[in-house]
Amino acid sequence: MAIRFKKYLPIIGVLALLKLIIHWFGNQNYGFHRDELLHLSVSEHMAWGYFEFPPFIALIGKLSYLLFDYSLVGTRLFPMLAGIGILILCCLIAKELGGKSKAVLLSGICILAFVPFYRNHTLFQPVAFDQFFWTAGFYLLIKFFNSKKKEHLLLMGLMAGLGLMNKYTMLVWGLGLTVGLIFYKRGELYKSTWLYIAGGISFLVFLPNLMWQIQHDIPFLLHLDVLNQKQLANISPFEFGLAQLELPLTLAVSLIGLFALFLNEKMKKYRSVGVTVSVIFITMWVMKSKAYYFFAAYPVLFAAGAVQIEKWFINRPGWNYAVAAALFIPAIPFIPQATPILPIETYVEYMNKQENEQGRIELTGDYADMFGWEEQVELVDSVYKSLLSEYNPEDIVIWAENYGEAGAVKILGDKYGLPDPISRHGSFWLWGYGNKDAEVWISLGNEKGSVGHVFEETELVKIITHKYAIGEENGIPLYICRKPKVDIEEWWRNYERNVFE
């Protein structure tokens, strides 16, 4: 078995190296994304849960900080490694499904050709780790089908538990698996004690976060309700399905894989995997999920599709290389749109972006969300230092309107020696309002009406603009505020149900 695996190492190694090189260049450009600033911020407040997500991303953020400080490349190393791990697992799944060298190659090429993965495996977000845990879970399940070793079931339970500690979409994976296993030897696995032990491992790993949710009145439900009102409710019933059609070539391979899992006699013992993926897709469609939630299911389908394509061309193996080229080459021009491998000026020229009447250039949401933070923090630092000649540090509070601005002051402000900011947005609300008796507040991003509601004296210092920043972070005000006219503690406490607004 080891000898057979070793012969695939050069293929897997070259594909993994190519993905590493692409991300290495992408990881160095632009700045932190607002979500990355949030995820690094929560790592400074280690807990068993947060309003927006479970605690796994905070643990990785803490590890990143200990190893690399607040380094862009160091932070993005971890989603990159998760992405490389997904590629390797996809290749290994192809081997477990009966594929040979061509199937291993094609499965890895599918990961490289699936453009959204470049975005997912660049940004420091739970998404990359979610995809990794799903893929690892499928790999271990298939390993169990082949080996019947209980260790693979137990490891699958561990992966499911860690996945739940990373992102709650792992529950949908678990639901799909629960239904899918009914179709494995007519539900025979449900008679095995080891399956329930694996489930118990998942539950025990997830239990601390579950208890945290209960202790905090289950903020997950509030977040889900707000997400549904603001985003999911406006999604067309067809949008989730249609979004999967945007990458037709890799979609074709995944559909080939799905049909092979159901119809190929040599894959019949893996039919439950096909059922699992189908249940996941239907569940997410019914729930009007975001399209990218389902991307975590693609690696196992890519592997199955690659095995089927290899079988079709068993007498003409050279055609596998043609398929690989047809998958990857058309994806190359779109890679700069998914991971910032080009310097911003080069990217603007590449995409033929033009300045508008205000002198701004409209970037895509993700790229636009990587600009403007440094300038905000520099201004806050300038104002903060100017106030130190009149006030003690403990008498100055920095109040940011949203988690992006608060995260920027927290993470980027670390090198300036700025104090921790406060914000009523998301998990920042948990960490409190600082000194309620502070004599002066620096307000970042809060509009005139908001600061006027809280303070008697408000002084506009500057309206902050940026050529590339996202619209909501362009033209934001910075105020100096004095003399609160509300009870700060009550004002803060009463906002709990609005933290996601």
C-alpha positions in Angstrom: 0.0 0.0 0.0 2.8 2.4 0.9 4.6 1.6 -2.3 1.5 2.3 -4.3 1.0 5.6 -2.5 4.6 6.7 -3.0 4.3 6.6 -6.8 1.6 9.3 -6.6 3.7 11.6 -4.4 5.4 13.4 -7.4 2.0 14.3 -8.9 0.5 15.4 -5.6 3.7 17.3 -4.7 3.9 19.3 -8.0 0.2 20.2 -7.8 0.5 21.3 -4.1 3.6 23.3 -4.9 1.8 25.1 -7.7 -1.0 26.0 -5.3 1.5 27.2 -2.7 3.3 29.4 -5.2 0.1 31.1 -6.4 -1.1 31.8 -2.8 2.4 32.9 -1.7 2.3 35.8 -4.1 -1.3 36.5 -3.4 -0.8 36.6 0.4 1.7 39.4 0.2 -0.5 42.0 -1.6 -3.0 44.6 -0.4 -3.9 44.6 3.3 -6.0 42.8 5.8 -9.7 42.2 4.9 -12.2 43.4 7.5 -13.2 39.8 8.4 -9.5 39.0 9.0 -9.3 42.0 11.3 -12.3 40.6 13.3 -10.9 37.1 13.4 -7.5 38.3 14.7 -9.3 40.5 17.2 -11.3 37.7 18.7 -8.1 35.8 19.2 -7.2 38.4 21.8 -10.3 37.5 23.7 -10.1 33.7 23.9 -13.4 32.1 24.7 -15.5 29.0 23.9 -17.6 31.0 21.5 -18.4 34.3 19.8 -21.5 36.0 18.5 -20.6 35.3 14.9 -18.9 31.9 14.9 -17.4 29.1 17.1 -13.9 29.5 18.6 -11.6 27.5 16.2 -10.7 30.6 14.1 -9.7 32.4 17.3 -7.4 29.6 18.3 -5.7 29.7 14.8 -5.5 33.5 15.1 -3.7 33.2 18.4 -1.3 30.7 17.0 -0.7 33.0 14.0 0.0 35.9 16.4 2.4 33.9 18.5 4.4 32.7 15.5 4.3 35.7 13.2 2.8 38.7 15.1 0.2 40.6 13.1 1.8 39.6 9.8 -0.4 39.5 6.6 1.6 36.6 5.1 1.8 34.8 8.4 -1.9 35.1 9.0 -2.8 33.9 5.6 -0.4 31.0 5.8 -3.1 29.0 7.7 -5.9 29.1 5.1 -3.3 28.5 2.4 -2.2 25.3 4.3 -5.9 24.3 4.6 -6.3 24.7 0.9 -3.2 22.7 0.1 -4.5 20.0 2.5 -7.8 20.0 0.6 -5.9 19.4 -2.7 -3.9 16.5 -1.1 -7.0 15.0 0.4 -8.9 15.3 -2.9 -6.1 13.4 -4.6 -6.1 10.7 -1.9 -9.9 10.3 -2.2 -9.4 9.6 -5.9 -6.9 6.9 -5.1 -9.3 5.4 -2.4 -12.1 5.4 -5.0 -10.0 3.2 -7.2 -8.3 5.8 -9.3 -4.7 5.6 -10.7 -2.2 8.3 -11.5 -4.4 10.1 -14.1 -7.3 10.3 -11.7 -5.0 11.6 -9.0 -3.8 14.3 -11.4 -7.3 15.3 -12.6 -8.7 15.5 -9.1 -5.9 17.9 -8.1 -6.3 19.9 -11.3 -10.0 20.4 -10.4 -9.0 22.0 -7.1 -6.6 24.3 -9.0 -9.2 25.1 -11.6 -12.0 25.9 -9.2 -11.4 29.7 -9.0 -13.5 30.4 -5.8 -11.1 28.2 -3.8 -8.3 30.8 -4.4 -10.4 33.4 -2.6 -11.5 30.9 0.1 -7.9 29.8 0.7 -6.4 33.3 0.8 -8.5 35.1 3.4 -8.2 34.2 7.1 -11.8 33.1 7.6 -13.5 29.9 8.8 -14.4 29.0 5.2 -11.1 27.3 4.3 -11.0 25.3 7.4 -14.7 24.3 6.9 -13.9 23.0 3.5 -10.9 21.1 4.9 -12.9 19.4 7.7 -15.7 18.4 5.2 -13.1 16.9 2.8 -11.2 15.2 5.6 -14.5 13.7 6.9 -15.3 12.3 3.4 -11.8 10.9 3.1 -12.0 9.1 6.4 -15.4 7.7 5.7 -14.2 6.3 2.4 -11.1 5.0 4.1 -13.4 3.2 6.5 -15.5 1.7 3.7 -12.3 0.3 2.2 -10.5 -0.8 5.4 -13.3 -1.4 7.9 -10.9 0.0 10.5 -12.7 1.6 13.4 -9.9 4.2 13.7 -11.1 5.9 10.6 -14.6 6.2 12.0 -13.3 7.7 15.2 -11.1 10.2 13.4 -14.1 11.1 11.2 -15.9 11.9 14.5 -13.0 14.1 15.6 -13.0 15.9 12.3 -16.8 16.5 12.6 -16.3 17.9 16.1 -13.5 20.2 15.1 -15.6 21.3 12.1 -18.5 22.2 14.4 -16.0 24.2 16.5 -15.1 26.1 13.3 -18.4 26.7 11.5 -22.0 25.5 12.1 -22.4 24.5 8.5 -20.8 21.2 9.7 -24.3 20.4 11.0 -25.5 20.2 7.4 -22.7 17.8 6.6 -23.7 15.7 9.6 -27.3 15.7 8.5 -26.3 14.6 5.0 -24.1 11.8 6.4 -26.9 10.6 8.8 -29.2 10.1 5.8 -26.4 8.8 3.5 -25.3 6.0 5.9 -28.8 4.5 5.6 -27.8 3.6 2.1 -24.6 1.9 3.1 -25.3 -1.9 3.2 -28.9 -1.1 4.2 -28.0 0.9 7.3 -25.7 -1.8 8.6 -23.3 0.8 10.1 -26.1 1.9 12.5 -25.6 -1.4 14.3 -22.0 -0.6 15.0 -21.1 0.8 18.5 -18.1 2.5 16.9 -20.4 4.8 14.9 -22.0 6.1 18.1 -18.6 6.5 19.8 -17.6 8.6 16.8 -20.7 10.6 17.2 -20.0 11.0 20.9 -16.5 12.3 20.2 -18.0 14.9 17.9 -20.4 15.9 20.6 -17.8 16.1 23.3 -15.5 18.3 21.2 -18.4 20.6 20.3 -19.9 20.6 23.9 -17.9 23.7 25.2 -19.3 25.9 22.4 -22.8 24.5 22.9 -22.6 25.4 26.6 -21.3 28.9 25.7 -24.2 29.4 23.3 -26.7 28.4 26.0 -25.1 30.7 28.6 -25.3 33.6 26.2 -29.0 33.0 25.1 -27.9 31.3 21.9 -26.7 34.3 19.9 -26.4 32.0 16.9 -30.1 32.1 16.4 -30.1 35.9 16.5 -27.3 36.1 14.0 -29.1 33.6 11.7 -32.3 35.7 12.0 -30.5 38.9 11.1 -28.7 37.1 8.2 -32.0 35.8 6.9 -33.6 39.3 7.1 -30.8 41.2 5.5 -29.4 38.7 3.0 -31.0 35.2 2.7 -34.6 36.4 2.5 -33.7 38.4 -0.7 -32.1 35.4 -2.4 -34.2 33.9 -5.2 -35.1 30.2 -4.8 -33.0 29.5 -8.0 -30.0 31.7 -7.0 -28.3 29.0 -5.0 -28.6 26.4 -7.8 -27.7 28.9 -10.6 -24.6 30.1 -8.8 -23.2 26.5 -9.1 -23.4 26.9 -12.9 -20.9 29.8 -13.0 -17.9 27.4 -13.4 -19.3 24.9 -15.9 -16.1 22.9 -16.5 -15.4 21.9 -12.9 -19.2 21.6 -12.4 -19.2 19.0 -15.2 -16.5 17.0 -13.5 -18.5 17.1 -10.2 -21.7 16.0 -11.9 -19.8 13.1 -13.6 -18.6 12.2 -10.1 -22.0 12.4 -8.6 -23.6 10.2 -11.2 -20.6 7.8 -11.0 -21.2 7.4 -7.2 -24.8 6.3 -8.0 -24.4 4.4 -11.3 -20.9 3.0 -11.5 -21.0 -0.6 -10.3 -17.4 -0.4 -9.1 -18.3 2.5 -6.9 -21.6 1.1 -5.5 -20.1 0.8 -2.0 -19.6 4.5 -2.0 -23.2 5.3 -3.0 -23.9 6.7 0.4 -21.4 9.4 -0.3 -23.5 10.5 -3.3 -26.7 10.4 -1.1 -24.9 12.5 1.5 -23.9 15.2 -1.0 -27.4 15.2 -2.5 -29.0 15.7 0.9 -26.5 18.5 1.7 -27.3 20.3 -1.6 -31.1 20.0 -1.2 -30.9 21.1 2.4 -28.8 24.2 1.5 -31.1 25.0 -1.4 -34.2 24.9 0.8 -32.5 27.0 3.5 -31.5 29.6 0.8 -27.9 29.2 1.8 -25.1 31.2 0.3 -23.7 29.4 -2.8 -20.2 29.1 -1.4 -21.4 27.0 1.6 -21.7 24.1 -0.8 -18.2 24.5 -2.2 -17.0 22.3 0.7 -18.7 19.3 -1.0 -16.9 19.7 -4.3 -13.6 18.0 -3.6 -15.1 14.5 -3.0 -17.2 15.0 -6.2 -14.1 16.1 -8.1 -12.3 13.0 -7.0 -15.1 10.7 -8.1 -15.4 12.5 -11.4 -11.7 12.2 -12.0 -11.9 8.4 -11.4 -14.7 8.1 -13.8 -13.0 10.1 -16.5 -9.9 8.0 -16.1 -11.9 4.9 -16.6 -13.5 6.4 -19.8 -10.0 7.0 -21.3 -8.4 3.8 -20.0 -7.4 2.9 -23.6 -6.5 6.5 -24.5 -4.7 7.8 -21.4 -3.4 10.8 -23.2 -6.8 12.3 -23.3 -6.7 12.8 -19.5 -4.0 15.4 -20.1 -6.2 17.2 -22.6 -9.0 17.2 -20.0 -6.6 18.6 -17.4 -5.5 21.4 -19.7 -9.1 22.1 -20.7 -10.0 22.5 -17.0 -7.0 24.6 -15.8 -6.0 26.9 -18.7 -9.4 28.7 -18.9 -9.2 29.4 -15.2 -5.8 31.1 -15.3 -7.1 34.6 -16.4 -9.6 34.6 -13.5 -7.0 33.8 -10.7 -6.0 37.5 -10.2 -9.7 38.3 -9.5 -9.8 35.7 -6.6 -6.4 36.1 -5.0 -4.3 39.4 -5.2 -1.3 38.1 -7.0 -1.0 41.4 -8.9 0.0 44.7 -7.4 -3.0 47.0 -7.2 -1.9 49.3 -10.0 -1.3 46.3 -12.2 -4.6 44.7 -11.2 -6.5 47.9 -12.0 -4.9 48.0 -15.4 -5.5 44.3 -15.9 -9.2 44.7 -15.1 -9.5 47.9 -17.1 -10.8 49.8 -14.1 -11.4 53.5 -14.5 -11.6 56.4 -12.0 -15.1 57.8 -11.4 -16.0 61.4 -11.0 -14.9 61.4 -7.4 -11.5 60.0 -8.3 -12.4 56.5 -6.9 -11.9 53.1 -8.4 -14.6 50.5 -7.7 -12.9 47.2 -6.8 -14.7 44.0 -6.1 -16.0 43.7 -2.5 -13.2 41.6 -1.2 -10.4 43.6 -2.6 -12.1 46.9 -1.7 -12.4 45.6 1.9 -8.6 45.4 2.0 -8.0 49.1 1.7 -8.4 52.2 3.8 -7.8 50.6 7.2 -4.2 51.8 7.6 -5.3 55.4 6.8 -8.1 55.2 9.4 -5.7 54.0 12.1 -3.1 56.6 11.3 -5.7 59.4 11.7 -6.9 57.9 15.0 -3.3 57.6 16.2 -2.7 61.3 15.3 -5.8 62.5 17.2 -5.1 60.2 20.2 -1.6 61.4 20.6 -2.7 65.0 20.3 -5.2 64.5 23.2 -2.5 62.9 25.4 -1.1 66.4 26.1 -4.4 67.2 27.9 -5.8 63.9 29.1 -4.6 60.7 30.7 -4.7 57.6 28.5 -7.4 56.0 30.7 -9.6 59.1 30.1 -9.7 58.6 26.3 -12.0 56.0 24.7 -11.8 55.0 21.0 -15.3 54.1 19.8 -15.6 52.4 16.3 -18.8 52.0 14.5 -18.3 48.5 13.0 -16.1 45.5 13.6 -13.9 46.3 10.6 -13.0 49.7 12.0 -12.7 48.3 15.5 -10.5 45.4 14.2 -8.3 47.9 12.4 -7.7 49.9 15.5 -7.1 46.8 17.5 -4.8 44.9 15.1 -3.1 47.7 13.0 -3.1 50.0 16.0 -1.0 47.6 17.9 2.2 49.0 16.3 1.2 52.5 17.3 0.5 51.5 20.9 -3.2 52.5 20.7 -5.5 51.3 23.4 -8.2 48.7 22.6 -11.2 50.2 20.9 -14.8 49.6 21.8 -17.6 48.9 19.4 -21.2 47.8 19.8 -21.0 45.7 16.6 -20.9 41.9 16.9 -18.6 40.2 19.4 -16.9 43.5 20.2 -20.1 44.3 22.2 -19.1 41.4 24.5 -15.9 43.1 25.5 -17.6 46.1 27.0 -17.5 49.9 26.9 -14.2 50.6 28.6 -14.2 53.6 30.9 -17.7 54.9 31.1 -16.4 58.0 32.9 -13.9 58.8 30.2 -13.6 62.6 29.5 -13.1 62.4 25.8 -14.1 59.9 23.1 -12.7 59.4 19.6 -15.5 58.3 17.4 -14.6 56.5 14.2 -17.2 55.8 11.5 -20.2 56.8 13.6 -22.5 59.3 11.8 -23.5 62.7 13.2 -26.8 61.5 14.5 -25.3 58.6 16.4 -22.6 60.7 18.2 -25.1 63.5 18.8 -27.5 61.1 20.5 -24.8 60.1 23.0 -22.7 63.4 23.5 -23.4 67.0 24.1 -20.2 68.1 22.4 -19.1 66.7 19.1 -16.3 68.0 16.9 -15.8 66.7 13.4 -12.1 66.3 12.8 -12.1 64.8 9.3 -14.0 62.9 6.7 -11.8 59.9 5.7 -11.7 59.0 2.0 -9.8 56.4 0.1 -9.4 55.7 -3.6 -9.9 52.0 -3.4 -11.8 51.4 -0.1 -15.3 49.8 -0.2 -18.1 52.3 -0.3 -19.2 52.0 3.3 -15.6 52.9 4.4 -15.2 55.8 2.1 -16.3 59.2 3.4 -16.5 58.1 7.0 -16.3 60.7 9.8 -14.0 61.0 12.8 -15.3 63.0 15.7 -13.9 64.1 19.1 -16.8 63.8 21.6 -17.2 65.0 25.2 -19.9 65.1 27.9 -22.1 62.0 27.5 -25.8 62.8 27.9 -26.9 59.2 28.3 -26.0 56.5 30.8 -23.2 54.7 29.1 -23.8 51.4 30.8 -27.5 51.4 30.1 -26.9 52.6 26.5 -24.5 49.7 26.0 -26.7 47.0 27.7 -29.8 47.9 25.7 -28.0 47.4 22.4 -27.5 43.6 22.9 -30.3 42.6 20.5 -29.0 44.9 17.8 -25.3 43.9 17.7 -25.6 42.5 14.2 -27.1 45.7 12.7 
